[in-house]
């Protein structure tokens, strides 16, 4: 899911203070008055999080989820009261689990591309240093002090947040694990929203890559693993560049077209994650840029970075020498520069 900042239209925003140290939430009775800076701040958080590849689509457990019940017959006329109910549910979980960080909860009613949404943005406090000037009997004293309840900047990604499409209550979640009963868990989706999720595109791509590496590690000798690894990486990069993504089943056909035995092993690994027919379609350059080049490291300590485009155009050739060693032939070089 991607939301463009310029296409986000804010309707109503309210903020509730959820500080675990106080023992009770401080719930607002009125929506915020929006100005240009505050609007830009909120839109940035929505766009930054859900324009990336960390969000995962979830489905509410309708009979168990209090948030689903609160929003099932949602009306804008009850925006404030429904937001207070949601904040109360979240605070109850936070108050019972001290490792969940305190935060301000922004409940945002907005629209984008003619669709209506509700965003729950949990803005965890981040302590920061600043100064204060104190006049004294012997003159001015400048001190350093800490503010513990600073909200994350608009350029930062939130650790826990979700967007709910109001027409069908489809929900997209980003989250970070917290310790619950001595175990790290996805508390935001499992305990607060009570929804189940599919893997994010970022996670799916990482699983596919790891599976290919594992299959190739088992199938090829150490000396010659570079070739199938580079071939697979070039194929993935080409699919990302030209098509914006791929289905896992299709990438298996391309990577292992000449090795049905390895294709079967790869598919078995994907079946364990229920991914074989899944689409992988990342949108963030931060997720895909590492597939645009291959880093090779020799046993003699030489490190070489090869753009996959040059590899695909056969401007790089690996030669097996009679003594079993390898040589690398880089073709069509017009100029060489050295960088410090």
Secondary structure, DSSP 4 states (H G I P E B T S, - for coil): ----GGG-EEEEEEEEEE-GGGSS-B--SSPPPP-HHHHHHHHHHHHHHHTSS--EEEEE-TTT-HHHHHHTT--GGGHHHHHHHHHHHHHHHHHH-TTSPPEEEEEEEEEETTEEEEEEEEEE---EEEEEEEEETTEEEEEEEEES-PPPPTTSPPSEEEEEETTTTEEEEE---EEETTEEE-HIIIIII-EEEPPPHHHHHHHHHHHHHHHHHHHS-GGGHHHHHHHHHHHHHHHHHHHS-EEHHHHHHHHTTT-HHHHHHHHHHHHHTT-TT-EE----HHHHGGGGEEEEE-TTS-EEEEEHHHHHTT-EEEEE-TTS-EEEEE----------
